[in-house]
Amino acid sequence: MSKISWKPGTMIYPLPALLVSCGSSADEYNILTVAWAGTVCTSPAMCYISIRPERYSYDIIARNREFVLNLTTRSLARATDWCGVRSGRDYNKFAEMHLTPERGQMVAAPIIVESPLNIECKVTQIVPLGSHDMFLAQVVNVQADDAFIDPETQKFELERADLIAYSHGQYYTLGDRIGKFGWSVTKKRNHKKT
């Protein structure tokens, strides 16, 4: 296999395609689409998003120090793309995309009701990095759509939500499951006949 070199760039794909909602009151509620996001720590539960300072939502999040990560699905794909190319300076994105805001349980920022999972976050630090600033945040609450809770096991089955991801300028649905964490080292059980 031969390789070619490219200039340094952000080529870690796929990434989550997230709708980030922000604002402390209905008159400033806004949504932006973010793919530069991820998990930072398990205990305490922490994540990050990276935003360009010129984005409309940047000042809202920096001032209120709260946001909500809303996972996206096939049915939210158009809204995910649209909210990424339109500015909250010019549009009420909730109204334009027919999305329902509902104040978070632990933050003033709204969740997007149509999302299967809403992760409420409080900013702990803003790190200037260059083109983007990274907002480190502690997860203070998670709201899950009960339609994805198995009534017998009470397990949250997020795989049924038809989630989407972002990869190098394109949106994709997630593919087939090929294993679970640890499957490569799980020992097979011996079935003894009695």
PyMOL commands that set and color helices and strands:
alter all, ss='L'
color gray80, all
select helices_A, chain A and resi 26-28+56-64+74-85+93-96+146-148+158-161
alter helices_A, ss='H'
color red, helices_A
select strands_A, chain A and resi 15-16+18-22+30-34+37-41+46-51+66-71+101-103+110-112+117-128+133-144+164-167+170-173
alter strands_A, ss='S'
color yellow, strands_A
deselect
rebuild
show_as cartoon
